[in-house]
Amino acid sequence: MTSQKKVMVTGCFDLMHSGHVAFMNEAKKFGDVYACIGNDENVFQLKGRYPVNHQYERKYMLENLLAVTECRVNKGFGIIDFLEEMDEIKPDVFLVNEDGSTPEKARICAEKGIEYKVFHRVPHGNLPVRSTTSLRTECLIPFRIDLAGGWLDQPFVSKFYSGAVITISIEPTMEFNNRSGMSSSTRNKAIELWKTEIPTGDREKLAKVLFTFENPPGTKIIAGSQDALGIVLPCLNKLNYAGDYWPYKIESVDDEDTISWIEHHLFLVTLGPRHSGYSVLDDTNITEAGAKALADATEDCWKAILAKDVLAFGQAFTASFDAQINMFPHMVNEDILSQIDAYKDKVAGWKLSGAGGGGYLVLVSDKPLENAIQIKIRRKDTN
């Protein structure tokens, strides 16, 4: 009798639901399933909260699924926490969900001669698509991505040269990692303040409430206002700064053609969260020339978006990122740069989400990218 192939899967697997069962059943089609789960401390480091179920309770539930041959608790930390278990199991296939696919996982599998497969979430029968996030709470508070100009919302940058930050408000369609440049810290403050959704009222005033709540008197490092504004203001926004914490002018675009165009040309690739000791403010080189380069690239990016010119968008998108790195070199490291290099010939532009150091690689492309995440921009509401 021919022995079954070994299939390895990894994840948190907290709050067991039909999506987890569907994933394991899919994995079982390729061989014997070895489930490796994140330890409690690593889940806390990645997501900013401990799992509801202890690691051994999660292990017990998984190993009692008919599709699962064995379950182990990963000993490692970070998004690649499974290397020791992988070397012990020696799987033939490594299966990941589409929102858990990363270039680093694909590279590791290629080096070890392991087949890398990506599972696209498809619910069984008439069951809804499930995620742990949706079961934990139906929180409608968005995340945000800055498309260009990030850092110009800080007076210590815009005092050298006035410029804008371009942001989009992102629906919580998946559980984006903490410390990944999606304004998760500001979003957590919004959840603390408003629970599950942004209240009705003047959007800019609500953003000021959130900004003030996150930065009470005595705060040493002020979170930029683009975070609060990017979360609270729907659609696409250009925030114009001139040496102050709050923009002197906000330009908003909410027409469906433009918003849909951005969604169809923007892709995210998971890199993993920033390390807890990471500091982007080391060795900065903030100058008038540097701030001007960032401001100019942002203006070009805005014009390209309004013109729906994907090549110009990608060029300006990358130019803005390059201008950021010139002033804040610790936004990137050799590992991040090597992962960017893997996409340079396939896309029109690239940058990191937020202040860098990890998180998500954000790519501009005129065609779909395999195993990349597509976002949903929050539309204008009637509040």
Sequence and secondary structure as in RCSB ss.txt:
>XXXX:A:sequence
MTSQKKVMVTGCFDLMHSGHVAFMNEAKKFGDVYACIGNDENVFQLKGRYPVNHQYERKYMLENLLAVTECRVNK
GFGIIDFLEEMDEIKPDVFLVNEDGSTPEKARICAEKGIEYKVFHRVPHGNLPVRSTTSLRTECLIPFRIDLAGG
WLDQPFVSKFYSGAVITISIEPTMEFNNRSGMSSSTRNKAIELWKTEIPTGDREKLAKVLFTFENPPGTKIIAGS
QDALGIVLPCLNKLNYAGDYWPYKIESVDDEDTISWIEHHLFLVTLGPRHSGYSVLDDTNITEAGAKALADATED
CWKAILAKDVLAFGQAFTASFDAQINMFPHMVNEDILSQIDAYKDKVAGWKLSGAGGGGYLVLVSDKPLENAIQI
KIRRKDTN
>XXXX:A:secstr
     EEEEEE   S  HHHHHHHHHHHTTSEEEEEE  HHHHHHHHSS  SS HHHHHHHHHTSTTEEEEEE  
  SS   HHHHHHH  SEEEEEGGG  HHHHHHHHHHT EEEEE    STT     HHHHH      EEEEEE T
TTTSHHHHTTS EEEEEEEE  SS   TTSSS HHHHHHHHHHHTTS  SS HHHHHHHHHHHHS TT SS   H
HHHHHHHS SEEEEEESSSSS SEEEEE  HHHHHHHHHHEEEEEEE   TT  TTTT    HHHHHHHHHHHHH
HHHHHHHT HHHHHHHHHHHHHHHHHH GGG  HHHHHHHHTTTTT SEEEESTT SSEEEEEE SS  TT B  
 B      
